[in-house]
Amino acid sequence: MTTVEKHTDDEVGSEQAEKFAREHPGLVKFGRVGWVAKGIVYALTGFLALLIAFDRLPGATSTEGTPGQEASQSGAIARIAERTGGVPLLLVIVGGLVIYSCWRIVSALLPADSDALSWVTRIGYLVSAVTYLVLAGLAVSIAQHHGEPQNSAAESSEDSKVESFTRDLLGHSYGRTVVFLLGIVLIGIAVAFLWKAISASFRSQMAHRGVGPISFDMLVVMGRIGWAGRAAMMSLIGFFLCRAAWLFNADEAQGLDGSLRKAASSGPGTVLVVVVAVGLLVYGLFCIISAPRQLLVPADR
């Protein structure tokens, strides 16, 4: 099978994107490798979140806790490094995350409409690229310092960083409003993710074919579940940021791990934690399995 195949307009996207893919087939291949790396991180994050739901994951700030016991993307990275042969695998994932970031940057730069939605999508692609570049940098740091003793697990805790950032903001006269607005923004992103799950709009960025025994319709179902899980994750973090602003208490602000643990302290909250965990796990599998069908498309697709 050739690298770039003939598809319908819905499958390939704009003519510019199709032309770019034909002229740079190697970049498209490498970009798909990036999807696999992203999927591994998400799947492991979902698995760690499931452990929280069933009270099987000690906190990163506990006596026996380590950064690898955080149910977060950084925790997933640290967990990989802890395993035998984990550092070489981690470096491979770093390469994949960098490649995925390049994929998103190219997607943002491809010619597309200039309407508001397209510009918002471009910004989203660039934010995604920066996010995964930062995650790749964190992975490199973890690989470099693997095996070295840490002064405190909390020093590298995502929750402690979010809490410290929130406390610094709340120390300013405008901080309470900024923290609340950040929470609202995350909840707004959650709504957008939920709509993506309901509408399955991600189908326009995929070739409409299955992968092996998994049909395209099954991939779409996995994508819906995954995006719904990501929506639940963002809404949970946004809720605790808004709560921190409302109560004027930085301790209420948490990253993903802390938000999940707070939610799991109540019966209904545990259900939400399971929804997030299963959603992230399925999204990771979706990224991995659908990688051969992902298409390089512009912001207006």
Residue frames relative to the residue before (quaternion, step in Angstrom):
aa qw qx qy qz dx dy dz
M 1.0000 0.0000 0.0000 0.0000 0.00 0.00 0.00
T 0.4318 -0.6988 0.5016 0.2713 3.59 -0.87 0.88
T 0.6520 -0.5437 0.3627 0.3842 3.54 -1.25 0.47
V 0.7850 0.1615 -0.0761 0.5932 3.54 0.96 -0.90
E 0.1290 -0.8161 0.5627 0.0266 3.52 -0.66 1.15
K 0.5719 -0.5604 0.4653 0.3775 3.53 -1.32 0.25
H 0.0207 0.7834 -0.6196 0.0450 3.56 -0.89 1.00
T 0.5885 -0.5138 0.4581 0.4240 3.52 -1.31 0.03
D 0.6936 -0.4670 0.3361 0.4335 3.58 -1.29 0.27
D 0.6403 0.5362 -0.3313 0.4390 3.59 0.99 -0.83
E 0.6898 0.4906 -0.2908 0.4459 3.60 1.02 -0.73
V 0.7706 0.3848 -0.2012 0.4665 3.57 0.86 -0.90
G 0.4497 -0.6621 0.4880 0.3480 3.59 0.94 -0.74
S 0.8020 -0.2778 0.2006 0.4892 3.56 -1.13 -0.58
E 0.6463 -0.5162 0.3900 0.4046 3.55 -1.29 0.32
Q 0.6207 0.5497 -0.3449 0.4400 3.59 1.06 -0.72
A 0.6581 0.5050 -0.3096 0.4647 3.57 0.98 -0.85
E 0.6423 0.5193 -0.3201 0.4641 3.56 1.02 -0.82
K 0.6501 0.5137 -0.3097 0.4664 3.56 0.99 -0.86
F 0.6454 0.5217 -0.3173 0.4589 3.57 0.96 -0.88
A 0.6573 0.5158 -0.3105 0.4533 3.58 0.95 -0.89
R 0.6577 0.5048 -0.3097 0.4655 3.59 1.02 -0.76
E 0.7051 0.4619 -0.2663 0.4675 3.56 1.04 -0.78
H 0.7821 0.2217 -0.1148 0.5709 3.58 1.22 -0.49
P 0.0005 -0.8464 0.5324 -0.0096 3.62 0.65 1.05
G 0.6137 0.5625 -0.3575 0.4232 3.59 1.06 -0.65
L 0.6414 0.5243 -0.3231 0.4575 3.58 1.01 -0.80
V 0.6315 0.5253 -0.3323 0.4635 3.58 1.02 -0.77
K 0.6461 0.5132 -0.3206 0.4652 3.58 0.95 -0.85
F 0.6810 0.4823 -0.2912 0.4678 3.57 0.85 -0.97
G 0.6168 0.5554 -0.3436 0.4393 3.57 1.04 -0.73
R 0.6491 0.5115 -0.3155 0.4663 3.55 1.03 -0.75
V 0.5770 0.5460 -0.3710 0.4809 3.59 1.16 -0.54
G 0.6179 0.5590 -0.3294 0.4442 3.56 1.07 -0.76
W 0.6167 0.5419 -0.3424 0.4569 3.57 1.06 -0.71
V 0.6296 0.5287 -0.3337 0.4612 3.58 1.04 -0.73
A 0.6509 0.5141 -0.3149 0.4614 3.59 0.93 -0.90
K 0.6401 0.5148 -0.3142 0.4759 3.57 0.97 -0.87
G 0.6603 0.5251 -0.3055 0.4414 3.58 0.95 -0.88
I 0.6248 0.5402 -0.3416 0.4485 3.59 1.00 -0.79
V 0.6586 0.5082 -0.3066 0.4625 3.58 0.93 -0.91
Y 0.6823 0.4861 -0.2927 0.4610 3.59 0.88 -0.91
A 0.6515 0.5207 -0.3246 0.4463 3.58 0.92 -0.86
L 0.6760 0.4766 -0.2982 0.4765 3.59 0.93 -0.85
T 0.6078 0.5389 -0.3501 0.4666 3.60 1.07 -0.68
G 0.6527 0.5112 -0.3060 0.4680 3.58 0.98 -0.83
F 0.6344 0.5282 -0.3243 0.4620 3.56 1.03 -0.80
L 0.6582 0.4958 -0.3055 0.4771 3.60 0.95 -0.86
A 0.6326 0.5230 -0.3313 0.4654 3.59 1.05 -0.73
L 0.6113 0.5394 -0.3475 0.4632 3.59 1.07 -0.66
L 0.6266 0.5356 -0.3343 0.4570 3.58 1.04 -0.75
I 0.6212 0.5205 -0.3393 0.4776 3.58 1.08 -0.68
A 0.6364 0.5475 -0.3278 0.4333 3.57 0.93 -0.90
F 0.7634 0.3219 -0.1769 0.5313 3.58 1.04 -0.76
D 0.4860 -0.7139 0.4001 0.3068 3.56 1.29 0.53
R 0.4692 0.6729 -0.4396 0.3657 3.55 0.95 0.93
L 0.6778 0.4566 -0.2930 0.4962 3.60 1.24 0.20
P 0.3232 -0.7508 0.5404 0.1992 3.64 -0.39 1.19
G 0.5618 -0.6217 0.4329 0.3325 3.56 -1.10 0.68
A 0.5861 -0.6074 0.4143 0.3404 3.54 -1.16 0.65
T 0.7066 0.4250 -0.2647 0.5000 3.57 1.20 -0.36
S 0.4604 0.6730 -0.4579 0.3542 3.59 1.24 0.18
T 0.7252 -0.4448 0.2980 0.4329 3.55 -1.30 0.25
E 0.7838 0.2830 -0.1549 0.5307 3.54 0.94 -0.88
G 0.4485 0.7226 -0.4335 0.2979 3.57 1.27 0.13
T 0.1196 -0.7541 0.6414 0.0752 3.51 -1.33 0.48
P 0.6646 -0.4900 0.3507 0.4418 3.61 -1.17 0.27
G 0.6290 0.5579 -0.3340 0.4261 3.56 1.11 -0.61
Q 0.6440 0.5053 -0.3226 0.4752 3.55 1.28 -0.08
E 0.4742 0.6193 -0.4612 0.4229 3.54 1.20 0.52
A 0.3195 -0.7157 0.5847 0.2093 3.56 -0.97 0.86
S 0.4597 0.6222 -0.4887 0.4033 3.55 0.26 1.33
Q 0.6733 -0.4760 0.3510 0.4436 3.56 -1.24 0.14
S 0.6513 0.4919 -0.3201 0.4810 3.59 1.00 -0.76
G 0.6298 0.5265 -0.3280 0.4675 3.57 1.08 -0.70
A 0.6290 0.5292 -0.3284 0.4653 3.57 1.06 -0.76
I 0.6322 0.5289 -0.3213 0.4663 3.57 1.03 -0.84
A 0.6720 0.4950 -0.2916 0.4673 3.57 0.92 -0.94
R 0.6299 0.5418 -0.3345 0.4447 3.59 1.03 -0.78
I 0.6203 0.5365 -0.3387 0.4612 3.59 1.03 -0.75
A 0.6730 0.5162 -0.2962 0.4391 3.58 0.92 -0.95
E 0.6298 0.5687 -0.3312 0.4126 3.59 1.13 -0.63
R 0.6394 0.5553 -0.3253 0.4206 3.58 1.13 -0.56
T 0.6144 -0.5297 0.4305 0.3957 3.56 -1.28 0.42
G 0.8124 0.1438 -0.1471 0.5456 3.55 -0.72 1.07
G 0.3995 0.7635 -0.4383 0.2556 3.55 1.29 0.18
V 0.6270 0.5643 -0.3490 0.4082 3.59 1.00 -0.75
P 0.6563 0.4782 -0.3356 0.4775 3.67 0.84 -0.77
L 0.6422 0.5096 -0.3246 0.4717 3.57 1.00 -0.81
L 0.6297 0.5466 -0.3263 0.4453 3.54 1.02 -0.82
L 0.6565 0.5066 -0.3105 0.4648 3.58 0.98 -0.81
V 0.6069 0.5298 -0.3494 0.4784 3.59 1.12 -0.64
I 0.6542 0.5058 -0.3050 0.4724 3.56 0.99 -0.88
V 0.5863 0.5652 -0.3631 0.4527 3.59 1.08 -0.71
G 0.6554 0.5071 -0.3055 0.4690 3.56 0.91 -0.93
G 0.6580 0.5173 -0.3046 0.4547 3.55 0.99 -0.84
L 0.6603 0.5047 -0.3101 0.4616 3.59 0.97 -0.82
V 0.6261 0.5190 -0.3335 0.4769 3.58 1.05 -0.73
I 0.6472 0.5153 -0.3086 0.4694 3.56 0.99 -0.86
Y 0.6427 0.5133 -0.3268 0.4654 3.58 0.99 -0.82
S 0.6185 0.5389 -0.3368 0.4622 3.59 1.06 -0.76
C 0.6370 0.5161 -0.3196 0.4751 3.58 1.01 -0.80
W 0.6015 0.5628 -0.3427 0.4516 3.57 1.06 -0.79
R 0.6976 0.4687 -0.2706 0.4695 3.57 0.89 -0.96
I 0.6234 0.5311 -0.3419 0.4609 3.59 1.03 -0.71
V 0.6533 0.4997 -0.3083 0.4780 3.57 0.95 -0.89
S 0.6278 0.5386 -0.3357 0.4506 3.60 0.98 -0.83
A 0.6701 0.5004 -0.2961 0.4613 3.58 1.01 -0.83
L 0.7176 0.4634 -0.2452 0.4585 3.58 1.09 -0.72
L 0.5100 0.6481 -0.4281 0.3697 3.60 1.20 -0.29
P 0.5784 -0.5904 0.4235 0.3708 3.63 -1.04 0.71
A 0.1323 0.7764 -0.6022 0.1307 3.56 -0.92 0.94
D 0.6999 -0.4349 0.3391 0.4538 3.57 -1.29 0.07
S 0.3901 -0.7245 0.5236 0.2207 3.56 -1.25 0.43
D 0.3668 0.7264 -0.5063 0.2855 3.59 1.13 0.51
A 0.7198 -0.4660 0.2995 0.4183 3.58 -1.29 0.32
L 0.6608 0.5225 -0.3198 0.4337 3.59 0.90 -0.90
S 0.6476 0.5181 -0.3195 0.4584 3.58 0.99 -0.81
W 0.6638 0.4962 -0.3092 0.4664 3.59 1.00 -0.80
V 0.6162 0.5242 -0.3416 0.4784 3.58 1.06 -0.70
T 0.6486 0.5108 -0.3138 0.4690 3.58 1.01 -0.83
R 0.6165 0.5405 -0.3393 0.4612 3.59 1.00 -0.81
I 0.6631 0.5003 -0.3003 0.4689 3.56 0.89 -0.97
G 0.6354 0.5336 -0.3213 0.4563 3.56 1.01 -0.82
Y 0.6406 0.5195 -0.3193 0.4667 3.58 1.00 -0.83
L 0.6797 0.4878 -0.2943 0.4620 3.58 0.93 -0.90
V 0.6230 0.5188 -0.3373 0.4785 3.60 1.04 -0.74
S 0.6308 0.5284 -0.3217 0.4684 3.57 1.02 -0.82
A 0.6461 0.5257 -0.3173 0.4533 3.57 0.96 -0.88
V 0.6684 0.4871 -0.2997 0.4755 3.58 0.91 -0.92
T 0.6288 0.5567 -0.3336 0.4281 3.59 0.96 -0.87
Y 0.7352 0.4173 -0.2462 0.4740 3.58 0.83 -0.95
L 0.5729 0.5439 -0.3830 0.4788 3.58 1.21 -0.36
V 0.6359 0.5097 -0.3193 0.4837 3.58 1.03 -0.80
L 0.6495 0.5110 -0.3138 0.4676 3.57 0.98 -0.85
A 0.6347 0.5165 -0.3254 0.4738 3.58 1.03 -0.76
G 0.6370 0.5210 -0.3232 0.4673 3.59 1.03 -0.77
L 0.6301 0.5233 -0.3225 0.4745 3.56 1.04 -0.79
A 0.6478 0.5236 -0.3146 0.4553 3.57 0.99 -0.86
V 0.6273 0.5229 -0.3320 0.4721 3.59 1.02 -0.78
S 0.6518 0.5170 -0.3092 0.4608 3.59 0.97 -0.89
I 0.6536 0.5049 -0.3119 0.4697 3.59 0.96 -0.85
A 0.6500 0.5133 -0.3172 0.4620 3.58 0.99 -0.83
Q 0.6615 0.5187 -0.3055 0.4473 3.58 0.98 -0.85
H 0.7752 0.3319 -0.1641 0.5118 3.57 0.98 -0.84
H 0.3049 0.7728 -0.5058 0.2322 3.58 1.23 0.32
G 0.7999 0.2715 -0.2197 0.4880 3.56 -0.88 0.97
E 0.5891 0.5622 -0.3790 0.4396 3.58 1.24 -0.21
P 0.4937 -0.6539 0.4732 0.3236 3.62 -0.97 0.75
Q 0.2698 -0.7507 0.5825 0.1561 3.55 -1.13 0.70
N 0.5404 -0.6280 0.4511 0.3320 3.55 -1.09 0.68
S 0.7849 -0.0966 0.0925 0.6050 3.54 1.05 -0.74
A 0.4919 -0.6572 0.4816 0.3068 3.55 -0.96 0.87
A 0.6254 0.5695 -0.3419 0.4094 3.53 1.08 -0.71
E 0.5519 0.6329 -0.3977 0.3697 3.59 1.18 -0.54
S 0.7596 0.3152 -0.1830 0.5387 3.58 1.07 -0.68
S 0.4242 0.7192 -0.4499 0.3169 3.56 1.29 0.26
E 0.4837 -0.6608 0.4965 0.2880 3.54 -0.93 0.92
D 0.6349 0.5450 -0.3266 0.4395 3.57 1.00 -0.82
S 0.6653 0.5017 -0.3097 0.4580 3.57 0.93 -0.90
K 0.6352 0.5246 -0.3314 0.4599 3.59 1.06 -0.70
V 0.6522 0.5012 -0.3104 0.4765 3.58 0.98 -0.85
E 0.6573 0.5130 -0.3051 0.4600 3.56 0.96 -0.90
S 0.6627 0.5044 -0.3032 0.4632 3.59 0.95 -0.89
F 0.6391 0.5249 -0.3150 0.4657 3.57 1.01 -0.88
T 0.6657 0.5007 -0.2946 0.4684 3.58 0.97 -0.91
R 0.6444 0.5215 -0.3236 0.4562 3.59 0.97 -0.84
D 0.6369 0.5222 -0.3274 0.4630 3.58 1.00 -0.78
L 0.6625 0.5015 -0.3055 0.4650 3.57 0.97 -0.85
L 0.6754 0.5037 -0.2999 0.4475 3.56 0.91 -0.91
G 0.5824 0.5879 -0.3673 0.4246 3.57 1.24 -0.29
H 0.6597 0.4664 -0.3032 0.5053 3.60 1.27 -0.19
S 0.6394 -0.5535 0.3743 0.3804 3.55 -1.17 0.53
Y 0.7295 0.4079 -0.2227 0.5018 3.57 1.08 -0.74
G 0.4458 0.7603 -0.4094 0.2358 3.57 1.29 -0.29
R 0.6401 0.5468 -0.3385 0.4204 3.56 0.92 -0.88
T 0.6628 0.5003 -0.2958 0.4722 3.56 0.99 -0.89
V 0.6523 0.5239 -0.3147 0.4483 3.60 0.94 -0.89
V 0.6552 0.5058 -0.3148 0.4645 3.59 0.92 -0.91
F 0.6554 0.5085 -0.3163 0.4603 3.58 0.94 -0.88
L 0.6642 0.5018 -0.3047 0.4629 3.58 0.95 -0.86
L 0.6107 0.5367 -0.3511 0.4646 3.60 1.06 -0.69
G 0.6398 0.5184 -0.3191 0.4690 3.56 1.02 -0.79
I 0.6470 0.5155 -0.3106 0.4681 3.57 1.01 -0.87
V 0.6246 0.5374 -0.3360 0.4562 3.58 1.01 -0.81
L 0.6664 0.4944 -0.3058 0.4669 3.60 0.91 -0.88
I 0.6404 0.5006 -0.3277 0.4815 3.58 1.03 -0.73
G 0.6216 0.5334 -0.3343 0.4662 3.58 1.08 -0.70
I 0.6322 0.5106 -0.3214 0.4861 3.57 1.04 -0.79
A 0.6173 0.5470 -0.3377 0.4535 3.58 1.07 -0.77
V 0.6358 0.5208 -0.3221 0.4699 3.59 1.01 -0.82
A 0.6486 0.5095 -0.3147 0.4698 3.58 0.99 -0.84
F 0.6407 0.5155 -0.3189 0.4712 3.58 1.00 -0.80
L 0.6505 0.5161 -0.3187 0.4570 3.57 0.98 -0.85
W 0.6396 0.5122 -0.3266 0.4710 3.57 1.01 -0.79
K 0.6220 0.5353 -0.3375 0.4612 3.57 1.07 -0.74
A 0.6395 0.5148 -0.3201 0.4728 3.58 1.09 -0.72
I 0.6850 0.4896 -0.2857 0.4577 3.58 0.93 -0.92
S 0.7515 0.3990 -0.2104 0.4814 3.58 0.85 -0.98
A 0.2475 -0.7871 0.5158 0.2304 3.58 1.26 -0.44
S 0.1619 0.8320 -0.5132 0.1345 3.57 1.02 0.81
F 0.5356 0.6350 -0.3973 0.3900 3.59 1.24 -0.34
R 0.4974 0.6682 -0.4245 0.3548 3.59 1.24 -0.25
S 0.6275 0.5551 -0.3427 0.4251 3.59 1.11 -0.63
Q 0.6789 0.4633 -0.2820 0.4950 3.58 1.27 -0.25
M 0.6786 0.4473 -0.2761 0.5130 3.56 1.30 0.25
A 0.4749 -0.5951 0.5532 0.3381 3.54 -1.26 0.47
H 0.4156 -0.7495 0.4654 0.2211 3.57 -0.80 1.00
R 0.4922 0.5985 -0.4742 0.4180 3.53 0.56 1.23
G 0.5154 -0.6470 0.4691 0.3094 3.53 -1.18 0.57
V 0.3604 -0.6847 0.5801 0.2544 3.53 -1.36 -0.03
G 0.8173 -0.0882 0.0175 0.5691 3.57 -0.36 1.23
P 0.8199 -0.1881 0.1456 0.5207 3.60 -0.83 -0.97
I 0.6126 0.5522 -0.3492 0.4449 3.60 1.24 -0.20
S 0.3375 -0.7714 0.5106 0.1740 3.56 -0.56 1.20
F 0.6463 -0.5068 0.3901 0.4162 3.55 -1.28 0.30
D 0.6224 0.5419 -0.3446 0.4474 3.60 1.01 -0.76
M 0.6478 0.5029 -0.3219 0.4731 3.60 1.01 -0.74
L 0.6121 0.5354 -0.3452 0.4686 3.59 1.06 -0.70
V 0.6401 0.5218 -0.3222 0.4627 3.57 1.01 -0.82
V 0.6308 0.5228 -0.3318 0.4676 3.60 0.98 -0.80
M 0.6527 0.5074 -0.3100 0.4695 3.57 0.95 -0.89
G 0.6465 0.5228 -0.3138 0.4586 3.57 1.01 -0.82
R 0.6310 0.5335 -0.3284 0.4575 3.58 1.00 -0.82
I 0.6676 0.4941 -0.2958 0.4719 3.57 0.89 -0.96
G 0.6650 0.5245 -0.3008 0.4384 3.56 0.94 -0.91
W 0.6899 0.4661 -0.2881 0.4730 3.58 0.86 -0.90
A 0.6053 0.5350 -0.3520 0.4727 3.59 1.11 -0.62
G 0.6416 0.5188 -0.3159 0.4684 3.58 1.03 -0.79
R 0.6491 0.4999 -0.3138 0.4799 3.58 1.00 -0.81
A 0.6137 0.5411 -0.3443 0.4605 3.60 1.08 -0.70
A 0.6561 0.5034 -0.3058 0.4718 3.57 0.95 -0.90
M 0.6271 0.5424 -0.3294 0.4516 3.59 1.03 -0.80
M 0.6986 0.4695 -0.2785 0.4627 3.59 0.79 -1.01
S 0.6507 0.5158 -0.3258 0.4521 3.60 0.96 -0.79
L 0.6317 0.5400 -0.3279 0.4493 3.58 1.04 -0.75
I 0.6756 0.4724 -0.2907 0.4857 3.59 0.88 -0.93
G 0.6509 0.5214 -0.3099 0.4566 3.59 0.98 -0.86
F 0.6265 0.5478 -0.3338 0.4427 3.57 1.02 -0.81
F 0.7056 0.4561 -0.2785 0.4653 3.59 0.85 -0.91
L 0.5920 0.5311 -0.3748 0.4765 3.61 1.15 -0.44
C 0.6501 0.4983 -0.3086 0.4836 3.59 0.96 -0.85
R 0.6405 0.5241 -0.3179 0.4625 3.57 1.01 -0.79
A 0.6281 0.5346 -0.3288 0.4600 3.58 1.02 -0.81
A 0.6678 0.4867 -0.2975 0.4781 3.58 0.98 -0.84
W 0.6619 0.5249 -0.3040 0.4403 3.57 0.93 -0.92
L 0.7522 0.3672 -0.1944 0.5114 3.59 0.97 -0.90
F 0.3247 -0.7590 0.4890 0.2817 3.56 1.34 -0.16
N 0.5318 0.5983 -0.3931 0.4524 3.53 0.98 0.98
A 0.3328 -0.7824 0.4938 0.1824 3.58 -0.33 1.26
D 0.5633 0.6178 -0.3880 0.3880 3.60 1.15 -0.49
E 0.6111 0.5657 -0.3469 0.4315 3.59 1.19 -0.46
A 0.6228 0.5437 -0.3409 0.4475 3.60 1.18 -0.52
Q 0.0258 0.8147 -0.5735 0.0817 3.54 -0.77 1.05
G 0.4706 -0.5983 0.5541 0.3370 3.50 -1.35 0.31
L 0.7776 -0.3162 0.2266 0.4939 3.58 -1.21 -0.32
D 0.6652 0.5202 -0.3141 0.4339 3.59 0.83 -0.98
G 0.7049 0.4614 -0.2736 0.4641 3.57 0.77 -1.03
S 0.6247 0.5365 -0.3386 0.4553 3.60 1.03 -0.75
L 0.6555 0.5065 -0.3092 0.4670 3.57 0.97 -0.84
R 0.6679 0.5023 -0.3053 0.4565 3.58 0.93 -0.88
K 0.6397 0.5070 -0.3296 0.4745 3.60 0.99 -0.77
A 0.6697 0.4984 -0.3008 0.4610 3.57 0.93 -0.90
A 0.6760 0.5168 -0.2921 0.4366 3.59 1.00 -0.84
S 0.5417 0.6348 -0.4002 0.3787 3.60 1.25 -0.18
S 0.7289 0.3075 -0.2209 0.5703 3.59 1.29 -0.13
G 0.6616 -0.5405 0.3552 0.3795 3.55 -1.21 0.56
P 0.7010 0.4415 -0.2793 0.4854 3.63 0.71 -1.00
G 0.6296 0.5523 -0.3326 0.4335 3.57 1.06 -0.73
T 0.6060 0.5658 -0.3482 0.4375 3.55 1.10 -0.71
V 0.6078 0.5460 -0.3440 0.4627 3.58 1.09 -0.73
L 0.6562 0.5051 -0.3076 0.4687 3.57 0.98 -0.86
V 0.6231 0.5338 -0.3373 0.4615 3.58 1.04 -0.76
V 0.6408 0.5110 -0.3228 0.4735 3.60 0.99 -0.81
V 0.6286 0.5334 -0.3330 0.4577 3.59 1.00 -0.83
V 0.6592 0.4946 -0.3035 0.4783 3.58 0.93 -0.91
A 0.6765 0.5160 -0.2990 0.4321 3.57 0.83 -1.00
V 0.6861 0.4661 -0.2850 0.4804 3.57 0.82 -0.99
G 0.6402 0.5369 -0.3254 0.4427 3.57 0.99 -0.82
L 0.6823 0.4763 -0.2904 0.4725 3.59 0.89 -0.91
L 0.6336 0.5279 -0.3265 0.4618 3.57 1.02 -0.80
V 0.6814 0.4714 -0.2833 0.4829 3.58 0.89 -0.94
Y 0.6260 0.5291 -0.3496 0.4538 3.60 1.01 -0.73
G 0.6278 0.5329 -0.3343 0.4584 3.57 1.01 -0.77
L 0.6638 0.4875 -0.2974 0.4830 3.56 0.95 -0.88
F 0.6102 0.5510 -0.3416 0.4554 3.58 1.06 -0.75
C 0.6592 0.5072 -0.3109 0.4600 3.61 0.89 -0.93
I 0.6740 0.5050 -0.2925 0.4530 3.58 0.93 -0.92
I 0.7339 0.4452 -0.2431 0.4518 3.56 0.74 -1.10
S 0.7325 0.4376 -0.2414 0.4623 3.57 0.95 -0.87
A 0.3682 0.7706 -0.4674 0.2284 3.61 1.25 -0.14
P 0.6878 0.4760 -0.3190 0.4456 3.67 0.82 -0.81
R 0.7143 0.4355 -0.2519 0.4865 3.60 1.20 -0.37
Q 0.4831 0.6576 -0.4500 0.3628 3.61 1.23 0.05
L 0.2058 -0.7926 0.5693 0.0731 3.55 -0.97 0.96
L 0.4329 -0.6660 0.5445 0.2693 3.53 -1.16 0.70
V 0.1051 0.8166 -0.5511 0.1361 3.59 -0.24 1.27
P 0.5403 -0.6367 0.4418 0.3279 3.60 -1.18 0.54
A 0.7337 -0.4682 0.2944 0.3949 3.55 -1.34 0.12
D 0.6851 0.4858 -0.3041 0.4496 3.61 1.14 -0.38
R 0.5771 0.5641 -0.3950 0.4390 3.59 1.21 0.34
